[in-house]
Amino acid sequence: MQKQSSIASQKMGLWCTWIFAALTVVGWLGIAHFYAPFPADSGLDATKTWFTEEHRWGTIIGCTIFYIAAGLLTPGSIQFSIMLSKIEGRWPLWSITAGVCGIFISLIIFFNCCAWIVAAYRVEFGADVVQSWYDWSWFAFLLGWIYLAIEMIATAIVELQDTREQPMIPRWLTWYTFAGAASLVTAAGPAFFKSGPFAYHGLLGFYLPMVVWGSYLTLTTWYMYKELDREAAEEQVLARAQTAAARSPAGAALSH
């Protein structure tokens, strides 16, 4: 019974990751309009107009939802670490690394939401102030790619240690995780480019890293959830076997 309760609790931790992903799509990408970020090379006045007139309340409300979502990423990241540690065993360095990086990402998102809200907060801000906060938020957000990459590499390292006939994470996803971690270096581009694919509104600077990390996060969570289902099924089989053994004549004799 205690084991079943533990599995239910762990599933709640994984659900936190899915809720984070859903709220990100609704709040940040949708309401805040970050599915199409305002271009870095649009100029000071246009940036101010976007934040203080066109999308002021969308930014404030959407980023509020996003930082709430970031809070849920914390238990989700801890559960990631727990699931990986079951494979890694004693002294789970890489499992803990993956979990800590996930918590760092949660904090990065929180502080960036604050910065985007600041850009929209006061309409009397000068255009240079709005642009500065907008730039800072994107650099702090995308240059954090190193934590995403380390999280993914640590996860994949542990997954390779799972030598069971049916590993928790299929090998194709493990190799995708390694490749995805390497591709995240493109998120370093916004520090060097204001336009083009490496800018913070560009294909390689923004969209590719978000798709890679988002798909890694949601797919890995799915397979971890299925692993918990297998654990629950095995626990039920074991419990039934123990009950049957206790009720058998031999088991009854031993009980006396």
Secondary structure, 3 states (H helix, E strand, C coil): CHHHHHHHHHHHHHHHHHHHHHHHHHHHHHHCCCCCCCCCCCCHHHHHHHHHHHCHHHHHHHHHHHHHHHHHHHHHHHHHHHHHHHHHCCCCHHHHHHHHHHHHHHHHHHHHHHHHHHHHHCCCCCHHHHHHHHHHHHHHHHCCHHHHHHHHHHHHHHHHCCCCCCCCCCHHHHHHHHHHHHHHHHHHHHHCCCCCCCCCCCHHHHHHHHHHHHHHHHHHHHHHHHHHHHHHHHHHHHHHHHHHHHHCHHHHHHHC
